[in-house]
Amino acid sequence: MRRKAKGSGSKPVSRAALSGEADPRLVALSVSIQDDGALFDEDIRGSRAHVAMLAAQGIVPAAAARRIDAGLERVREEFAAGEIAFDPRLEDVHTHVERRLGELVGKDAGYLHAGRSRNDQVALDERLFAVKACDRCDAALAGLMRALVGQARRHEHTLLPGYTHLQRAQPVSLAHHLLAHVEALHRDRCRLAEVRARAAVSPLGAGALAGTTLPIDREHTARALGLAGVTQNSLDAVSDRDSAIELCFACALAAVHLSRLGEEIVLWTTREFGFMTLSDAFSTGSSLMPQKKNPDVAELARGRAGRAMGDLVALLALAKNLPLSYNRDLQEDKRPLLGAPEALILTLDALAGAVETATYHPARMREALGSGEALATDAAEYLVEKGVPFREAHEAVGRAAAAAAREGRPLAALAPEEWRGFHPEFGPDVLARLEPEASLARREITGAPGPRQVRRQLSRWEKQLGRGRR
């Protein structure tokens, strides 16, 4: 049974200096509990650290601080259990916590707000949320990376064409291809680590905009919350939303990377490509066509990227023209901030399941390589090794490819004497350059898809992800 907040018909705290009741239309516009109620844990953590500091500084009696702390833990448990009924007349999560605390501990609850404003309180809540969200997103990114690395290890020797302009280009291994996505996700983890580091600074003590005359210890509170330090300018501290914007940017770019992976899954699972099949557990059917097996998980990943970009643009537009310091516009940051990491985590978890349960089709991938067309550059580099300028070599192989195409023959079907007709430096051994395995074996520079390089990268990622490192 949800607990009804008592005294909910009284005026909200924010109207203490005003006369009369707020117009219901203003209340409807102002209420944020439907959004910031999700920050109850961060709000109560901040309050517990704050009251402990107040007691340590002799600003609040120790006995009262203990009662407040116990009451706040009780309120946290009630929020977590869904026992707190949201009342729009109490506006926000801070007022709900404070009102319920007053019911539990009486007038001692009035000590809690000493040396603190709603402005620095909400700034702290959002920073604490950003820190936790970065950790959760990081774990989900690592989960998808492990799924990709696992499939890559199983397909070290599976060859397929790499693409540019969605046209078959040069041979690579499936392992190398999957590890390309791992690299992008690793950069996402690095970005989140940077966002986390900048967010992990306490604004508490900035007050409404100019601090407080009370002898508070800001560093004490920051340490208690596990934060690295405190903000250095009170005006900036209450108006800064960089952490929210940076978190949404990191989520948006990660969502773009997931959208690219999703697009490949959509393409590869078509009959036209036939490179992979999704597990039935990560596919859907058609309401009309019984033969259909749709890659909705990948399509939703593409779609979520649009929402993620919208969240980022919404925050940037929100902050772009606000004078210092706090302005009520900033209340509108909650939905993008709270929603962006949650959507990213859901997408990451679903794609990780889809990737690790997917079936890849090596024979179809090998068939798509064709018979030498993807190795035309290797033939040109054969001539370069014999001292032929690359542009001259390029033109010679281009003539060979055009002749083979006119005759409807694969490039690899040209005889040695035909190759010599396109350039005198072509010898019989050029045909060996048109074998995909031989091509990859010659590509062992750092970052290339050569077998030794791929094994080295697989070992690196397995070691790093096994330790859970960024």
C-alpha positions as CSV (number, residue, x, y, z in Angstrom):
1,M,0.0,0.0,0.0
2,R,1.5,3.3,-1.0
3,R,1.9,5.8,1.8
4,K,0.0,9.1,1.4
5,A,2.2,12.1,2.3
6,K,0.5,14.0,5.1
7,G,-0.2,17.6,5.0
8,S,-0.1,17.6,1.2
9,G,-2.6,20.3,1.0
10,S,-0.2,22.9,2.4
11,K,1.8,25.3,0.3
12,P,5.0,23.9,-1.3
13,V,8.2,24.9,0.5
14,S,9.2,27.0,-2.5
15,R,6.3,29.5,-1.8
16,A,7.4,30.2,1.8
17,A,7.9,34.0,1.1
18,L,4.7,34.4,-1.0
19,S,1.1,34.9,0.0
20,G,-1.8,32.7,-1.1
21,E,-1.9,29.4,-2.9
22,A,-0.2,28.8,-6.2
23,D,-2.5,28.7,-9.1
24,P,-3.1,25.0,-10.1
25,R,-1.9,25.8,-13.6
26,L,1.5,26.9,-12.2
27,V,1.6,23.8,-10.0
28,A,0.9,21.6,-13.0
29,L,3.7,23.3,-14.9
30,S,6.2,23.2,-12.0
31,V,5.8,19.7,-10.8
32,S,8.8,17.5,-11.5
33,I,8.3,14.5,-9.1
34,Q,7.3,12.3,-12.0
35,D,10.8,12.7,-13.3
36,D,13.1,13.5,-10.4
37,G,11.5,10.9,-8.2
38,A,14.0,8.5,-9.8
39,L,16.7,10.4,-8.0
40,F,15.5,9.5,-4.5
41,D,18.5,7.4,-3.7
42,E,21.0,10.1,-4.7
43,D,19.0,12.7,-2.9
44,I,19.0,10.8,0.3
45,R,22.6,9.8,0.1
46,G,23.5,13.5,-0.3
47,S,21.3,14.4,2.7
48,R,22.8,11.7,5.0
49,A,26.4,12.9,4.1
50,H,25.3,16.5,4.7
51,V,23.8,16.0,8.1
52,A,26.8,13.9,9.2
53,M,29.0,16.9,8.3
54,L,26.7,19.3,10.0
55,A,27.0,17.3,13.2
56,A,30.8,17.0,12.9
57,Q,31.0,20.7,12.6
58,G,28.8,21.3,15.6
59,I,26.1,22.9,13.6
60,V,23.5,20.2,14.4
61,P,23.3,18.4,17.7
62,A,24.7,14.9,17.4
63,A,21.6,13.2,18.7
64,A,19.4,15.0,16.3
65,A,21.7,14.1,13.4
66,R,21.4,10.4,14.4
67,R,17.7,10.6,14.4
68,I,17.7,12.4,11.0
69,D,20.0,9.8,9.5
70,A,17.8,6.9,10.7
71,G,14.8,8.7,9.4
72,L,16.4,9.2,6.0
73,E,17.2,5.5,5.7
74,R,13.6,4.8,6.5
75,V,12.5,7.2,3.8
76,R,14.9,5.6,1.3
77,E,13.5,2.1,2.1
78,E,9.9,3.4,1.6
79,F,10.8,5.0,-1.7
80,A,12.5,1.8,-2.9
81,A,9.5,-0.3,-1.9
82,G,7.1,2.1,-3.7
83,E,5.4,3.2,-0.5
84,I,5.7,6.9,-1.1
85,A,2.8,8.3,-3.0
86,F,3.8,11.1,-5.3
87,D,1.8,14.3,-4.7
88,P,2.1,17.0,-7.3
89,R,1.5,19.7,-4.7
90,L,4.9,18.7,-3.2
91,E,6.5,19.4,-6.5
92,D,9.8,17.5,-6.4
93,V,11.7,14.6,-4.8
94,H,13.4,16.9,-2.3
95,T,10.1,18.1,-0.8
96,H,8.7,14.6,-0.7
97,V,11.8,13.4,1.2
98,E,11.8,16.4,3.6
99,R,8.0,16.1,4.3
100,R,8.2,12.4,5.0
101,L,11.3,12.9,7.2
102,G,9.3,15.5,9.2
103,E,6.6,12.9,9.8
104,L,9.1,10.5,11.1
105,V,11.4,12.7,13.3
106,G,9.4,15.8,13.9
107,K,11.0,19.2,14.1
108,D,14.5,17.7,14.0
109,A,14.0,17.5,10.2
110,G,14.3,21.2,10.1
111,Y,18.0,21.0,10.8
112,L,18.7,19.2,7.6
113,H,18.5,22.1,5.2
114,A,21.1,24.3,7.1
115,G,23.9,25.4,4.8
116,R,22.2,24.0,1.7
117,S,19.8,25.1,-1.1
118,R,17.7,23.2,-3.5
119,N,20.1,24.5,-6.2
120,D,23.2,22.8,-4.9
121,Q,21.2,19.8,-3.7
122,V,19.8,19.0,-7.2
123,A,23.2,19.6,-8.8
124,L,24.7,17.0,-6.4
125,D,21.9,14.5,-7.1
126,E,22.6,14.8,-10.8
127,R,26.3,14.3,-10.4
128,L,25.8,11.3,-8.2
129,F,23.5,9.9,-10.8
130,A,26.0,10.6,-13.6
131,V,28.7,8.7,-11.7
132,K,26.5,5.7,-11.2
133,A,25.1,5.8,-14.8
134,C,28.7,5.8,-16.2
135,D,29.5,2.7,-14.2
136,R,26.4,0.9,-15.4
137,C,26.9,1.9,-19.0
138,D,30.5,0.8,-18.8
139,A,29.5,-2.6,-17.6
140,A,26.9,-3.0,-20.4
141,L,29.5,-1.9,-23.0
142,A,31.9,-4.5,-21.7
143,G,29.2,-7.1,-22.0
144,L,28.7,-6.4,-25.7
145,M,32.4,-6.3,-26.2
146,R,32.8,-9.8,-24.7
147,A,30.1,-11.1,-26.9
148,L,31.8,-9.7,-30.0
149,V,35.2,-11.0,-28.9
150,G,33.8,-14.4,-28.2
151,Q,32.4,-14.7,-31.7
152,A,35.6,-13.3,-33.1
153,R,37.7,-16.0,-31.4
154,R,35.4,-18.6,-32.9
155,H,35.8,-17.1,-36.4
156,E,39.5,-16.3,-36.6
157,H,39.8,-18.2,-39.9
158,T,36.4,-17.2,-41.4
159,L,37.0,-15.0,-44.4
160,L,34.6,-12.5,-45.9
161,P,34.9,-9.4,-48.1
162,G,35.4,-6.1,-46.3
163,Y,33.3,-3.3,-47.8
164,T,33.7,0.3,-48.8
165,H,30.7,2.2,-50.2
166,L,28.8,-1.1,-49.4
167,Q,30.8,-2.6,-52.3
168,R,33.0,-5.6,-51.9
169,A,36.5,-4.4,-51.5
170,Q,39.3,-6.6,-49.9
171,P,39.3,-9.8,-47.9
172,V,39.3,-9.7,-44.1
173,S,38.6,-12.2,-41.4
174,L,35.3,-12.1,-39.6
175,A,37.3,-11.8,-36.4
176,H,39.0,-8.6,-37.6
177,H,35.6,-7.2,-38.7
178,L,34.0,-7.9,-35.3
179,L,37.0,-6.4,-33.5
180,A,36.4,-3.2,-35.4
181,H,33.2,-2.8,-33.4
182,V,35.0,-3.6,-30.2
183,E,37.4,-0.8,-30.8
184,A,34.5,1.7,-31.1
185,L,32.9,0.4,-28.0
186,H,36.2,0.7,-26.1
187,R,36.4,4.4,-27.1
188,D,32.9,4.7,-25.6
189,R,34.1,3.3,-22.4
190,C,37.0,5.7,-22.3
191,R,34.7,8.6,-22.9
192,L,32.4,7.5,-20.0
193,A,35.4,7.2,-17.8
194,E,36.3,10.9,-18.5
195,V,32.7,11.9,-18.0
196,R,32.7,10.1,-14.6
197,A,35.9,11.8,-13.5
198,R,34.5,15.2,-14.2
199,A,31.1,14.5,-12.6
200,A,32.7,13.1,-9.4
201,V,33.0,16.6,-7.8
202,S,30.7,17.9,-5.1
203,P,28.8,21.1,-5.6
204,L,27.2,20.9,-2.2
205,G,28.0,24.0,-0.2
206,A,27.5,26.3,-3.1
207,G,24.1,27.1,-1.7
208,A,21.6,29.0,-3.8
209,L,24.5,30.7,-5.6
210,A,26.9,32.2,-3.0
211,G,27.7,29.6,-0.5
212,T,26.8,29.9,3.2
213,T,28.0,31.8,6.3
214,L,27.8,28.6,8.3
215,P,31.2,26.9,9.0
216,I,30.5,23.8,6.8
217,D,33.2,21.4,5.6
218,R,32.6,20.8,2.0
219,E,35.5,18.3,1.6
220,H,34.1,16.2,4.5
221,T,30.8,15.7,2.6
222,A,32.6,15.0,-0.7
223,R,34.7,12.3,0.9
224,A,31.7,10.7,2.5
225,L,30.1,10.5,-0.9
226,G,33.1,9.0,-2.6
227,L,33.7,12.1,-4.7
228,A,37.1,13.3,-5.7
229,G,36.8,17.0,-4.6
230,V,34.5,20.0,-4.6
231,T,33.6,22.7,-7.1
232,Q,35.6,25.9,-7.0
233,N,33.0,28.5,-7.9
234,S,29.6,28.6,-6.3
235,L,27.9,30.4,-9.3
236,D,29.2,27.8,-11.7
237,A,28.4,24.9,-9.4
238,V,24.7,25.4,-9.3
239,S,24.3,26.3,-13.0
240,D,26.7,23.8,-14.5
241,R,25.1,20.9,-16.4
242,D,28.2,19.8,-18.3
243,S,28.1,16.4,-16.6
244,A,24.5,15.8,-17.9
245,I,25.4,17.0,-21.4
246,E,28.6,15.0,-21.5
247,L,26.8,11.9,-20.3
248,C,24.1,12.3,-23.0
249,F,26.9,12.9,-25.6
250,A,28.7,9.7,-24.6
251,C,25.4,7.8,-24.7
252,A,24.5,9.3,-28.1
253,L,27.8,8.4,-29.7
254,A,27.7,4.9,-28.3
255,A,24.1,4.7,-29.6
256,V,25.4,5.7,-33.1
257,H,28.0,2.9,-32.8
258,L,25.3,0.4,-31.9
259,S,23.2,1.7,-34.8
260,R,26.0,0.9,-37.2
261,L,26.3,-2.6,-35.8
262,G,22.5,-2.9,-36.0
263,E,22.6,-1.9,-39.7
264,E,25.1,-4.6,-40.4
265,I,23.0,-7.2,-38.7
266,V,20.0,-6.1,-40.7
267,L,22.0,-6.5,-43.9
268,W,23.8,-9.7,-43.0
269,T,20.6,-11.5,-42.0
270,T,18.9,-10.8,-45.4
271,R,18.9,-13.6,-47.9
272,E,20.8,-11.3,-50.3
273,F,23.8,-11.4,-47.9
274,G,23.1,-14.5,-45.9
275,F,26.1,-14.0,-43.7
276,M,24.4,-14.6,-40.4
277,T,21.2,-15.9,-38.7
278,L,19.8,-14.5,-35.5
279,S,18.6,-16.8,-32.8
280,D,14.8,-17.1,-32.7
281,A,15.0,-15.7,-29.1
282,F,16.2,-12.3,-30.6
283,S,14.0,-12.2,-33.7
284,T,10.3,-11.5,-34.3
285,G,7.8,-12.8,-36.7
286,S,5.3,-11.1,-39.0
287,S,1.6,-10.6,-38.1
288,L,0.7,-11.4,-41.7
289,M,3.5,-13.4,-43.4
290,P,4.3,-16.6,-41.6
291,Q,7.7,-17.1,-43.3
292,K,9.2,-13.9,-42.0
293,K,12.0,-13.7,-39.4
294,N,12.6,-10.1,-38.6
295,P,15.8,-8.6,-37.0
296,D,13.9,-6.2,-34.7
297,V,16.6,-6.1,-32.1
298,A,19.0,-4.5,-34.7
299,E,16.3,-2.2,-36.1
300,L,15.5,-0.9,-32.6
301,A,19.2,-0.3,-32.0
302,R,19.1,1.9,-35.1
303,G,16.0,3.7,-33.9
304,R,17.2,4.3,-30.4
305,A,20.2,6.2,-31.8
306,G,17.7,8.9,-33.0
307,R,16.3,9.3,-29.5
308,A,19.8,9.5,-28.0
309,M,20.8,12.3,-30.4
310,G,17.5,14.1,-29.5
311,D,18.3,13.9,-25.8
312,L,21.7,15.5,-26.4
313,V,20.3,18.3,-28.6
314,A,17.5,18.9,-26.0
315,L,20.1,19.5,-23.3
316,L,22.3,21.7,-25.4
317,A,19.4,23.8,-26.4
318,L,18.3,24.0,-22.8
319,A,21.6,25.4,-21.6
320,K,22.6,27.6,-24.5
321,N,21.1,30.9,-23.4
322,L,20.9,30.8,-19.6
323,P,22.5,33.6,-17.6
324,L,24.3,32.8,-14.4
325,S,23.4,31.2,-12.1
326,Y,20.5,28.9,-11.5
327,N,17.4,29.2,-13.7
328,R,14.2,27.0,-13.5
329,D,14.7,26.0,-17.1
330,L,17.3,23.5,-15.8
331,Q,14.5,21.4,-14.3
332,E,13.8,20.2,-17.8
333,D,17.2,18.3,-17.9
334,K,15.8,15.3,-16.0
335,R,14.2,13.3,-18.8
336,P,17.2,13.4,-21.1
337,L,19.7,12.8,-18.3
338,L,17.7,9.9,-16.7
339,G,16.5,8.4,-20.0
340,A,19.7,8.4,-22.1
341,P,21.8,5.9,-20.1
342,E,18.8,3.7,-19.4
343,A,18.0,3.4,-23.1
344,L,21.7,2.7,-23.9
345,I,21.9,0.0,-21.4
346,L,18.8,-1.8,-22.6
347,T,20.1,-1.7,-26.2
348,L,23.5,-2.9,-25.2
349,D,22.1,-5.8,-23.3
350,A,19.8,-6.9,-26.1
351,L,22.5,-6.6,-28.8
352,A,25.0,-8.6,-26.6
353,G,22.4,-11.4,-26.4
354,A,21.8,-11.2,-30.2
355,V,25.5,-11.3,-31.0
356,E,26.5,-14.1,-28.7
357,T,23.6,-16.4,-29.9
358,A,23.9,-15.6,-33.6
359,T,25.0,-18.1,-36.2
360,Y,27.5,-17.0,-38.8
361,H,27.8,-18.7,-42.2
362,P,31.4,-19.0,-43.3
363,A,30.7,-20.7,-46.6
364,R,28.4,-17.9,-47.8
365,M,31.0,-15.3,-46.7
366,R,33.7,-17.1,-48.6
367,E,31.4,-17.3,-51.7
368,A,30.9,-13.5,-51.5
369,L,34.7,-13.0,-51.8
370,G,34.4,-14.1,-55.4
371,S,37.3,-15.4,-57.5
372,G,40.1,-12.8,-57.3
373,E,38.1,-9.5,-57.6
374,A,38.7,-8.6,-54.0
375,L,42.4,-9.1,-54.5
376,A,43.0,-6.7,-57.4
377,T,45.0,-4.4,-55.1
378,D,47.2,-7.4,-54.2
379,A,48.0,-7.8,-57.9
380,A,48.8,-4.1,-58.2
381,E,51.1,-4.3,-55.2
382,Y,52.8,-7.4,-56.8
383,L,53.9,-5.0,-59.6
384,V,55.0,-2.4,-57.1
385,E,57.3,-4.9,-55.5
386,K,58.9,-5.3,-58.9
387,G,59.6,-1.6,-59.1
388,V,56.5,-0.5,-61.1
389,P,55.1,2.9,-60.0
390,F,51.8,2.3,-58.2
391,R,49.6,4.3,-60.7
392,E,51.0,2.3,-63.6
393,A,50.4,-0.9,-61.7
394,H,46.9,0.3,-60.8
395,E,46.0,1.0,-64.5
396,A,47.4,-2.4,-65.6
397,V,45.3,-4.4,-63.1
398,G,42.3,-2.2,-64.0
399,R,42.6,-3.2,-67.6
400,A,42.8,-6.9,-66.5
401,A,39.7,-6.6,-64.4
402,A,37.8,-4.8,-67.2
403,A,38.8,-7.5,-69.7
404,A,37.7,-10.3,-67.3
405,A,34.4,-8.6,-66.7
406,R,33.7,-8.2,-70.4
407,E,34.2,-11.9,-70.9
408,G,32.2,-12.9,-67.9
409,R,35.2,-14.5,-66.2
410,P,36.6,-14.2,-62.7
411,L,39.8,-12.3,-62.3
412,A,41.5,-15.4,-61.0
413,A,40.7,-17.3,-64.2
414,L,43.0,-15.2,-66.3
415,A,46.0,-17.2,-67.5
416,P,49.6,-16.1,-66.8
417,E,50.2,-15.1,-70.4
418,E,47.0,-13.0,-70.3
419,W,48.3,-11.2,-67.2
420,R,51.6,-10.6,-69.1
421,G,49.7,-8.9,-71.8
422,F,48.5,-6.3,-69.4
423,H,52.0,-5.6,-68.1
424,P,55.3,-7.3,-68.9
425,E,56.3,-7.6,-65.2
426,F,53.5,-10.0,-64.5
427,G,54.9,-13.5,-64.0
428,P,53.1,-16.8,-63.4
429,D,53.4,-16.3,-59.6
430,V,50.8,-13.5,-59.8
431,L,48.1,-16.1,-59.5
432,A,49.3,-16.9,-56.0
433,R,48.4,-13.4,-55.0
434,L,44.8,-14.0,-55.8
435,E,44.3,-16.4,-52.9
436,P,42.5,-14.8,-49.9
437,E,44.5,-16.7,-47.2
438,A,47.8,-15.7,-48.9
439,S,46.6,-12.1,-49.0
440,L,45.9,-12.0,-45.3
441,A,49.1,-13.7,-44.4
442,R,51.0,-10.8,-46.0
443,R,49.0,-8.2,-44.0
444,E,50.9,-8.3,-40.7
445,I,51.5,-4.7,-40.0
446,T,50.0,-3.3,-36.8
447,G,46.3,-3.0,-37.0
448,A,45.9,-5.1,-40.2
449,P,43.9,-8.3,-40.6
450,G,46.8,-10.7,-40.8
451,P,46.3,-13.8,-38.7
452,R,49.1,-13.0,-36.2
453,Q,47.8,-9.5,-35.7
454,V,44.2,-10.7,-35.2
455,R,45.4,-13.3,-32.6
456,R,47.3,-10.6,-30.8
457,Q,44.3,-8.4,-30.7
458,L,42.0,-11.2,-29.5
459,S,44.4,-12.0,-26.7
460,R,44.6,-8.3,-25.8
461,W,40.9,-7.9,-25.6
462,E,40.3,-11.2,-23.7
463,K,42.9,-10.2,-21.1
464,Q,41.5,-6.7,-20.8
465,L,37.9,-7.6,-20.6
466,G,38.6,-10.5,-18.3
467,R,40.0,-8.0,-15.8
468,G,37.1,-5.6,-16.4
469,R,39.5,-2.7,-17.3
470,R,38.5,0.3,-19.4
